[in-house]
Amino acid sequence: MGKSRDLEFDYEITVVDGERGRRLAAVQTAAIQEVLESLHCPVKASAAGHPPRGDTSADNTDTEPDRQ
């Protein structure tokens, strides 16, 4: 049994391999990706403090088109 502050819970670990394990891994990967995508918030500025790529609102001196 696990315990986290006032919350107690039981858990069971089942190990699968082979084709069944690959299918389980694919389902788990898709579920995790769905959750992460639902939590994703677009970043308006990079960690360095620069405006996002393609944003020329702060500086109109850039005459080169953005390359991606």
C-alpha positions, 0 to 999 in steps of 0.5 A: 500500500502507498501513502501520500499525506492523508491519501492511501492507495493500493497498487498492483504492478503487472509486467507484460512483454511481447506483442501484448507489451508493445500494444500496452506501451502504444496505448500508454504513450497515446494517453500520456501524449493526450494529457500533455497536449491538453496541458500545453500552453503556447509560450509567448516569449522564449526563456531568453526573453526574445519575442517568439519567432516571426513576431516583428511587433517589437522590431521592424528592422528585420527584412529577412523572412523567417525560415523554418 
